[in-house]
Amino acid sequence: MDPQRPSRTAEGAAALRVWHTLLDDPPHVFDDSIVRSMLSGPTRLVLHSPPSMVRNAIRAREALQPELAALRGQVVLRSRFAEDALDAALAAGCEQVVILAAGLDTTAQRRPELARSGAIFEVDHPATQAWKRERLPPDLGEAVRFVAMDFEREALDTRLAEAGLRSDVPMFVNWLGCTYYLEPAAVTATFEALGRIAAPGSEIVLDHWLPEPGLNWRPRLLLAGVRFAVALQREPLRCLLTAGELAQHAAAGGWQVAEQLDAKAQRERWLAGRSDTLSLPDFAHVTRLVRA
């Protein structure tokens, strides 16, 4: 990633969340329409509800080629997984929320009471974070605790402690859309850093992608296309992990797997019975970890 410019994949993921609410049927798996205000002008211009004829044509094509809707689905389903886990953590008394590689995450907008209480910490590269802060409402921009850092060169636990994170209170960590862009050593280091500052009962939710071996030809072809596309944006894929490998990386920081959903389990939970063409690639997994 070029440290001097905002992440293009962050805006792309946000646009896919909006596109879900425009193309797919209600009830929506995850409604993030509020993120539209933070998108760039050119991106907002193309995000309009399509006429019924166009929508039907898109769905007909996606019915024949489910992978066309799969990337939209993996962005939406991982967000829903994290949102459900956050609801449960807050109900259980969690008082701190950390969003790693926050991009255009809208937790602060959707839960302003958390932001204004100083409970939300957003961690991201300086350029992406500065770009986002310009687009936030002034009151939330002042309330969120922003932590600008390079994941591969700075100590996450030190930076969070400097921002006011308490190590005696459980935290909920949202780490979506990031692991596959980091070197494996950086993934392990992140788990270790979070483990050093996490109180018992803390949780992490994240997604990860499976490596190509073992995938059928269609998800393998889709993954190859994604690899090529993000490489052109100078954000190459670096770390594809099996479920077992992810658990090993997490264990290095004292984290244990509490819940892990492969693509089949996610489809059964959120896509069963839908009348639209929203789908999910076989390589997309989501996981919830706990600190004992």
Stockholm file with secondary structure:
# STOCKHOLM 1.0

chainA/1-292         MDPQRPSRTAEGAAALRVWHTLLDDPPHVFDDSIVRSMLSGPTRLVLHSPPSMVRNAIRAREALQPELAALRGQVVLRSRFAEDALDAALAAGCEQVVILAAGLDTTAQRRPELARSGAIFEVDHPATQAWKRERLPPDLGEAVRFVAMDFEREALDTRLAEAGLRSDVPMFVNWLGCTYYLEPAAVTATFEALGRIAAPGSEIVLDHWLPEPGLNWRPRLLLAGVRFAVALQREPLRCLLTAGELAQHAAAGGWQVAEQLDAKAQRERWLAGRSDTLSLPDFAHVTRLVRA
#=GR chainA/1-292 SS CCTTSCCHHHHHHHHHHHHHHHHSCSSCSSCCGGGGGGSCHHHHHHCSCCCHHHHHHHHHHHHHCTHHHHHHHHHHHHHHHHHHHHHHHHHTTCCEEEEETCTTCCHHHHCHHHHHTTCEEEEECHHHHHHHHTTSCHHHHHHSEEEECCTTTSCHHHHHHHHTCCTTSCEEEEECSCGGGSCHHHHHHHHHHHHHHCCTTCEEEEEEECCSTTCCHHHHHHHHHHHHHHHHTTCCCCCCCCHHHHHHHHHTTTEEEEEEECHHHHIIIIITTCSSCCCCCTTEEEEEEEEC
#=GC SS_cons         CCTTSCCHHHHHHHHHHHHHHHHSCSSCSSCCGGGGGGSCHHHHHHCSCCCHHHHHHHHHHHHHCTHHHHHHHHHHHHHHHHHHHHHHHHHTTCCEEEEETCTTCCHHHHCHHHHHTTCEEEEECHHHHHHHHTTSCHHHHHHSEEEECCTTTSCHHHHHHHHTCCTTSCEEEEECSCGGGSCHHHHHHHHHHHHHHCCTTCEEEEEEECCSTTCCHHHHHHHHHHHHHHHHTTCCCCCCCCHHHHHHHHHTTTEEEEEEECHHHHIIIIITTCSSCCCCCTTEEEEEEEEC
//
